[in-house]
Amino acid sequence: MAVSYKKLWKLLIDRNMKKKDLRTAANISTTTLARLGKDENVSTEILSKICTALNCDVGDIMEMVPDDIRGSENE
């Protein structure tokens, strides 16, 4: 299983927020934002900061997807 943050990016669009707005609101680094953009793992502390900043639940910003599905989307 792999992690996908597509829900996070859709939520930002819905709220008319840019990634830099999220970075400031959640007090996360540009490196962490880059990891999120690559669907890489981040700590639960980071996820908690993002959820607090966006007033949402972790299920609203990420999901677990089978590796084969994630791989076919990136082709």
N, CA, C and O atoms as a Tinker XYZ file with bonds, in Angstrom:
   300  protein
     1  N      0.834000   -1.190000    0.000000    73     2
     2  CA     0.000000    0.000000    0.000000    64     1     3
     3  C      0.879000    1.253000    0.000000    63     2     4     5
     4  O      1.958000    1.284000    0.591000    81     3
     5  N      0.392000    2.252000   -0.664000    73     3     6
     6  CA     1.105000    3.532000   -0.743000    64     5     7
     7  C      0.166000    4.638000   -0.272000    63     6     8     9
     8  O     -1.052000    4.471000   -0.221000    81     7
     9  N      0.767000    5.758000    0.068000    73     7    10
    10  CA    -0.019000    6.890000    0.540000    64     9    11
    11  C     -0.241000    7.870000   -0.608000    63    10    12    13
    12  O      0.636000    8.062000   -1.450000    81    11
    13  N     -1.420000    8.487000   -0.633000    73    11    14
    14  CA    -1.731000    9.495000   -1.640000    64    13    15
    15  C     -2.291000   10.726000   -0.934000    63    14    16    17
    16  O     -3.160000   10.616000   -0.069000    81    15
    17  N     -1.788000   11.885000   -1.308000    73    15    18
    18  CA    -2.257000   13.143000   -0.727000    64    17    19
    19  C     -3.121000   13.936000   -1.704000    63    18    20    21
    20  O     -3.250000   15.152000   -1.566000    81    19
    21  N     -3.715000   13.259000   -2.689000    73    19    22
    22  CA    -4.579000   13.949000   -3.648000    64    21    23
    23  C     -5.725000   14.678000   -2.949000    63    22    24    25
    24  O     -6.136000   15.758000   -3.374000    81    23
    25  N     -6.231000   14.083000   -1.885000    73    23    26
    26  CA    -7.325000   14.719000   -1.146000    64    25    27
    27  C     -6.883000   16.061000   -0.565000    63    26    28    29
    28  O     -7.665000   17.011000   -0.522000    81    27
    29  N     -5.629000   16.137000   -0.118000    73    27    30
    30  CA    -5.102000   17.388000    0.425000    64    29    31
    31  C     -5.080000   18.466000   -0.645000    63    30    32    33
    32  O     -5.511000   19.593000   -0.399000    81    31
    33  N     -4.585000   18.134000   -1.826000    73    31    34
    34  CA    -4.491000   19.131000   -2.898000    64    33    35
    35  C     -5.876000   19.582000   -3.349000    63    34    36    37
    36  O     -6.075000   20.756000   -3.663000    81    35
    37  N     -6.838000   18.651000   -3.384000    73    35    38
    38  CA    -8.209000   19.024000   -3.743000    64    37    39
    39  C     -8.815000   19.936000   -2.676000    63    38    40    41
    40  O     -9.535000   20.882000   -2.994000    81    39
    41  N     -8.518000   19.643000   -1.410000    73    39    42
    42  CA    -9.024000   20.466000   -0.320000    64    41    43
    43  C     -8.462000   21.884000   -0.397000    63    42    44    45
    44  O     -9.178000   22.854000   -0.147000    81    43
    45  N     -7.183000   22.002000   -0.743000    73    43    46
    46  CA    -6.581000   23.325000   -0.892000    64    45    47
    47  C     -7.258000   24.103000   -2.017000    63    46    48    49
    48  O     -7.514000   25.299000   -1.882000    81    47
    49  N     -7.544000   23.434000   -3.113000    73    47    50
    50  CA    -8.234000   24.078000   -4.236000    64    49    51
    51  C     -9.617000   24.542000   -3.796000    63    50    52    53
    52  O    -10.028000   25.665000   -4.087000    81    51
    53  N    -10.332000   23.665000   -3.089000    73    51    54
    54  CA   -11.680000   24.012000   -2.616000    64    53    55
    55  C    -11.661000   25.222000   -1.690000    63    54    56    57
    56  O    -12.609000   26.007000   -1.660000    81    55
    57  N    -10.582000   25.364000   -0.940000    73    55    58
    58  CA   -10.474000   26.476000    0.016000    64    57    59
    59  C     -9.710000   27.672000   -0.553000    63    58    60    61
    60  O     -9.404000   28.633000    0.153000    81    59
    61  N     -9.414000   27.581000   -1.847000    73    59    62
    62  CA    -8.695000   28.659000   -2.527000    64    61    63
    63  C     -7.371000   28.992000   -1.836000    63    62    64    65
    64  O     -7.017000   30.158000   -1.659000    81    63
    65  N     -6.645000   27.926000   -1.449000    73    63    66
    66  CA    -5.349000   28.075000   -0.786000    64    65    67
    67  C     -4.238000   27.594000   -1.696000    63    66    68    69
    68  O     -4.421000   26.661000   -2.477000    81    67
    69  N     -3.098000   28.229000   -1.592000    73    67    70
    70  CA    -1.903000   27.794000   -2.298000    64    69    71
    71  C     -1.062000   26.947000   -1.335000    63    70    72    73
    72  O     -1.261000   26.980000   -0.120000    81    71
    73  N     -0.129000   26.196000   -1.900000    73    71    74
    74  CA     0.737000   25.369000   -1.060000    64    73    75
    75  C      1.512000   26.217000   -0.063000    63    74    76    77
    76  O      1.732000   25.795000    1.072000    81    75
    77  N      1.925000   27.402000   -0.477000    73    75    78
    78  CA     2.669000   28.264000    0.448000    64    77    79
    79  C      1.773000   28.725000    1.597000    63    78    80    81
    80  O      2.258000   28.943000    2.707000    81    79
    81  N      0.461000   28.877000    1.339000    73    79    82
    82  CA    -0.479000   29.225000    2.402000    64    81    83
    83  C     -0.564000   28.096000    3.424000    63    82    84    85
    84  O     -0.591000   28.336000    4.631000    81    83
    85  N     -0.604000   26.870000    2.927000    73    83    86
    86  CA    -0.620000   25.706000    3.813000    64    85    87
    87  C      0.661000   25.647000    4.632000    63    86    88    89
    88  O      0.624000   25.411000    5.840000    81    87
    89  N      1.783000   25.861000    3.978000    73    87    90
    90  CA     3.086000   25.807000    4.651000    64    89    91
    91  C      3.127000   26.790000    5.817000    63    90    92    93
    92  O      3.611000   26.460000    6.900000    81    91
    93  N      2.620000   27.987000    5.590000    73    91    94
    94  CA     2.597000   29.009000    6.635000    64    93    95
    95  C      1.602000   28.656000    7.740000    63    94    96    97
    96  O      1.930000   28.734000    8.924000    81    95
    97  N      0.391000   28.268000    7.351000    73    95    98
    98  CA    -0.668000   27.979000    8.325000    64    97    99
    99  C     -0.320000   26.789000    9.219000    63    98   100   101
   100  O     -0.615000   26.800000   10.414000    81    99
   101  N      0.305000   25.766000    8.638000    73    99   102
   102  CA     0.630000   24.552000    9.390000    64   101   103
   103  C      2.039000   24.591000    9.982000    63   102   104   105
   104  O      2.425000   23.702000   10.741000    81   103
   105  N      2.802000   25.625000    9.630000    73   103   106
   106  CA     4.181000   25.758000   10.107000    64   105   107
   107  C      5.018000   24.522000    9.756000    63   106   108   109
   108  O      5.650000   23.911000   10.617000    81   107
   109  N      5.001000   24.174000    8.460000    73   107   110
   110  CA     5.802000   23.052000    7.971000    64   109   111
   111  C      6.839000   23.585000    6.988000    63   110   112   113
   112  O      6.688000   24.678000    6.442000    81   111
   113  N      7.880000   22.808000    6.772000    73   111   114
   114  CA     8.987000   23.244000    5.919000    64   113   115
   115  C      8.689000   23.002000    4.440000    63   114   116   117
   116  O      7.778000   22.255000    4.082000    81   115
   117  N      9.476000   23.649000    3.603000    73   115   118
   118  CA     9.350000   23.428000    2.158000    64   117   119
   119  C      9.735000   21.985000    1.816000    63   118   120   121
   120  O      9.198000   21.402000    0.874000    81   119
   121  N     10.654000   21.423000    2.575000    73   119   122
   122  CA    11.055000   20.028000    2.356000    64   121   123
   123  C      9.884000   19.094000    2.622000    63   122   124   125
   124  O      9.639000   18.158000    1.861000    81   123
   125  N      9.170000   19.350000    3.696000    73   123   126
   126  CA     7.996000   18.530000    4.021000    64   125   127
   127  C      6.934000   18.670000    2.947000    63   126   128   129
   128  O      6.306000   17.685000    2.558000    81   127
   129  N      6.731000   19.876000    2.469000    73   127   130
   130  CA     5.759000   20.109000    1.408000    64   129   131
   131  C      6.153000   19.349000    0.144000    63   130   132   133
   132  O      5.298000   18.806000   -0.554000    81   131
   133  N      7.437000   19.315000   -0.140000    73   131   134
   134  CA     7.926000   18.564000   -1.305000    64   133   135
   135  C      7.669000   17.067000   -1.129000    63   134   136   137
   136  O      7.292000   16.384000   -2.081000    81   135
   137  N      7.871000   16.562000    0.081000    73   135   138
   138  CA     7.605000   15.138000    0.352000    64   137   139
   139  C      6.129000   14.821000    0.139000    63   138   140   141
   140  O      5.785000   13.777000   -0.414000    81   139
   141  N      5.265000   15.718000    0.577000    73   139   142
   142  CA     3.831000   15.532000    0.366000    64   141   143
   143  C      3.511000   15.525000   -1.125000    63   142   144   145
   144  O      2.694000   14.729000   -1.589000    81   143
   145  N      4.155000   16.408000   -1.863000    73   143   146
   146  CA     3.930000   16.499000   -3.305000    64   145   147
   147  C      4.354000   15.251000   -4.054000    63   146   148   149
   148  O      3.843000   14.962000   -5.136000    81   147
   149  N      5.298000   14.504000   -3.468000    73   147   150
   150  CA     5.780000   13.261000   -4.083000    64   149   151
   151  C      5.082000   12.033000   -3.504000    63   150   152   153
   152  O      5.476000   10.900000   -3.780000    81   151
   153  N      4.038000   12.265000   -2.694000    73   151   154
   154  CA     3.324000   11.167000   -2.028000    64   153   155
   155  C      4.257000   10.301000   -1.194000    63   154   156   157
   156  O      4.120000    9.079000   -1.160000    81   155
   157  N      5.208000   10.946000   -0.520000    73   155   158
   158  CA     6.113000   10.230000    0.372000    64   157   159
   159  C      5.566000   10.283000    1.789000    63   158   160   161
   160  O      4.725000   11.122000    2.111000    81   159
   161  N      6.051000    9.382000    2.629000    73   159   162
   162  CA     5.590000    9.340000    4.014000    64   161   163
   163  C      6.084000   10.556000    4.787000    63   162   164   165
   164  O      7.214000   11.009000    4.610000    81   163
   165  N      5.218000   11.067000    5.640000    73   163   166
   166  CA     5.572000   12.132000    6.577000    64   165   167
   167  C      5.095000   11.687000    7.959000    63   166   168   169
   168  O      4.282000   10.769000    8.071000    81   167
   169  N      5.590000   12.323000    8.992000    73   167   170
   170  CA     5.255000   11.915000   10.355000    64   169   171
   171  C      3.805000   12.253000   10.699000    63   170   172   173
   172  O      3.172000   13.100000   10.069000    81   171
   173  N      3.310000   11.566000   11.708000    73   171   174
   174  CA     1.962000   11.863000   12.182000    64   173   175
   175  C      1.905000   13.258000   12.784000    63   174   176   177
   176  O      0.848000   13.889000   12.779000    81   175
   177  N      3.011000   13.741000   13.296000    73   175   178
   178  CA     3.059000   15.111000   13.820000    64   177   179
   179  C      2.766000   16.116000   12.710000    63   178   180   181
   180  O      2.029000   17.080000   12.919000    81   179
   181  N      3.340000   15.893000   11.536000    73   179   182
   182  CA     3.099000   16.776000   10.383000    64   181   183
   183  C      1.642000   16.696000    9.960000    63   182   184   185
   184  O      1.007000   17.721000    9.711000    81   183
   185  N      1.111000   15.488000    9.878000    73   183   186
   186  CA    -0.294000   15.313000    9.494000    64   185   187
   187  C     -1.206000   16.017000   10.492000    63   186   188   189
   188  O     -2.206000   16.624000   10.110000    81   187
   189  N     -0.855000   15.933000   11.766000    73   187   190
   190  CA    -1.634000   16.605000   12.804000    64   189   191
   191  C     -1.595000   18.124000   12.631000    63   190   192   193
   192  O     -2.618000   18.792000   12.783000    81   191
   193  N     -0.424000   18.669000   12.316000    73   191   194
   194  CA    -0.298000   20.112000   12.086000    64   193   195
   195  C     -1.175000   20.558000   10.921000    63   194   196   197
   196  O     -1.842000   21.590000   10.994000    81   195
   197  N     -1.167000   19.774000    9.852000    73   195   198
   198  CA    -1.962000   20.107000    8.667000    64   197   199
   199  C     -3.449000   20.044000    8.989000    63   198   200   201
   200  O     -4.211000   20.936000    8.616000    81   199
   201  N     -3.858000   18.981000    9.688000    73   199   202
   202  CA    -5.277000   18.840000   10.047000    64   201   203
   203  C     -5.728000   19.963000   10.969000    63   202   204   205
   204  O     -6.849000   20.456000   10.841000    81   203
   205  N     -4.880000   20.367000   11.886000    73   203   206
   206  CA    -5.218000   21.467000   12.783000    64   205   207
   207  C     -5.366000   22.762000   11.995000    63   206   208   209
   208  O     -6.314000   23.518000   12.208000    81   207
   209  N     -4.430000   23.016000   11.085000    73   207   210
   210  CA    -4.470000   24.238000   10.284000    64   209   211
   211  C     -5.697000   24.282000    9.382000    63   210   212   213
   212  O     -6.260000   25.353000    9.154000    81   211
   213  N     -6.111000   23.138000    8.870000    73   211   214
   214  CA    -7.241000   23.084000    7.943000    64   213   215
   215  C     -8.551000   22.707000    8.624000    63   214   216   217
   216  O     -9.603000   22.656000    7.986000    81   215
   217  N     -8.475000   22.442000    9.931000    73   215   218
   218  CA    -9.653000   22.041000   10.702000    64   217   219
   219  C    -10.363000   20.857000   10.036000    63   218   220   221
   220  O    -11.549000   20.915000    9.713000    81   219
   221  N     -9.594000   19.788000    9.846000    73   219   222
   222  CA   -10.130000   18.600000    9.195000    64   221   223
   223  C     -9.547000   17.351000    9.846000    63   222   224   225
   224  O     -8.744000   17.443000   10.774000    81   223
   225  N     -9.949000   16.201000    9.362000    73   223   226
   226  CA    -9.473000   14.913000    9.847000    64   225   227
   227  C     -8.428000   14.369000    8.879000    63   226   228   229
   228  O     -8.393000   14.752000    7.710000    81   227
   229  N     -7.588000   13.482000    9.371000    73   227   230
   230  CA    -6.526000   12.930000    8.526000    64   229   231
   231  C     -7.092000   12.240000    7.277000    63   230   232   233
   232  O     -6.462000   12.261000    6.220000    81   231
   233  N     -8.261000   11.638000    7.394000    73   231   234
   234  CA    -8.904000   11.000000    6.238000    64   233   235
   235  C     -9.336000   11.980000    5.166000    63   234   236   237
   236  O     -9.616000   11.591000    4.032000    81   235
   237  N     -9.390000   13.260000    5.530000    73   235   238
   238  CA    -9.753000   14.299000    4.565000    64   237   239
   239  C     -8.575000   14.740000    3.707000    63   238   240   241
   240  O     -8.764000   15.403000    2.688000    81   239
   241  N     -7.351000   14.372000    4.116000    73   239   242
   242  CA    -6.171000   14.846000    3.393000    64   241   243
   243  C     -5.321000   13.738000    2.796000    63   242   244   245
   244  O     -4.439000   14.014000    1.983000    81   243
   245  N     -5.565000   12.494000    3.180000    73   243   246
   246  CA    -4.758000   11.402000    2.636000    64   245   247
   247  C     -5.561000   10.125000    2.558000    63   246   248   249
   248  O     -6.612000    9.996000    3.186000    81   247
   249  N     -5.059000    9.185000    1.781000    73   247   250
   250  CA    -5.668000    7.867000    1.697000    64   249   251
   251  C     -4.602000    6.850000    1.334000    63   250   252   253
   252  O     -3.568000    7.190000    0.760000    81   251
   253  N     -4.861000    5.627000    1.669000    73   251   254
   254  CA    -3.968000    4.530000    1.313000    64   253   255
   255  C     -4.488000    3.904000    0.025000    63   254   256   257
   256  O     -5.676000    3.602000   -0.092000    81   255
   257  N     -3.601000    3.712000   -0.930000    73   255   258
   258  CA    -3.990000    3.130000   -2.218000    64   257   259
   259  C     -3.080000    1.951000   -2.530000    63   258   260   261
   260  O     -1.904000    1.962000   -2.166000    81   259
   261  N     -3.608000    0.942000   -3.195000    73   259   262
   262  CA    -2.752000   -0.181000   -3.593000    64   261   263
   263  C     -1.621000    0.303000   -4.497000    63   262   264   265
   264  O     -1.819000    1.211000   -5.305000    81   263
   265  N     -0.451000   -0.290000   -4.367000    73   263   266
   266  CA     0.720000    0.127000   -5.144000    64   265   267
   267  C      0.477000    0.113000   -6.640000    63   266   268   269
   268  O      0.936000    1.016000   -7.340000    81   267
   269  N     -0.226000   -0.877000   -7.149000    73   267   270
   270  CA    -0.436000   -0.973000   -8.599000    64   269   271
   271  C     -1.290000    0.166000   -9.118000    63   270   272   273
   272  O     -1.062000    0.633000  -10.233000    81   271
   273  N     -2.266000    0.632000   -8.348000    73   271   274
   274  CA    -3.107000    1.751000   -8.783000    64   273   275
   275  C     -2.283000    3.035000   -8.827000    63   274   276   277
   276  O     -2.348000    3.780000   -9.805000    81   275
   277  N     -1.513000    3.296000   -7.782000    73   275   278
   278  CA    -0.690000    4.497000   -7.709000    64   277   279
   279  C      0.321000    4.508000   -8.852000    63   278   280   281
   280  O      0.565000    5.546000   -9.467000    81   279
   281  N      0.900000    3.353000   -9.126000    73   279   282
   282  CA     1.889000    3.258000  -10.189000    64   281   283
   283  C      1.311000    3.547000  -11.559000    63   282   284   285
   284  O      1.957000    4.202000  -12.377000    81   283
   285  N      0.095000    3.065000  -11.825000    73   283   286
   286  CA    -0.512000    3.282000  -13.136000    64   285   287
   287  C     -0.941000    4.738000  -13.327000    63   286   288   289
   288  O     -1.010000    5.217000  -14.459000    81   287
   289  N     -1.230000    5.446000  -12.225000    73   287   290
   290  CA    -1.614000    6.855000  -12.336000    64   289   291
   291  C     -0.422000    7.724000  -12.696000    63   290   292   293
   292  O     -0.589000    8.780000  -13.307000    81   291
   293  N      0.773000    7.297000  -12.326000    73   291   294
   294  CA     1.968000    8.107000  -12.555000    64   293   295
   295  C      2.592000    7.859000  -13.922000    63   294   296   297
   296  O      3.604000    8.472000  -14.261000    81   295
   297  N      2.001000    6.969000  -14.705000    73   295   298
   298  CA     2.577000    6.660000  -16.035000    64   297   299
   299  C      2.129000    7.669000  -17.063000    63   298   300
   300  O      2.510000    7.572000  -18.229000    81   299
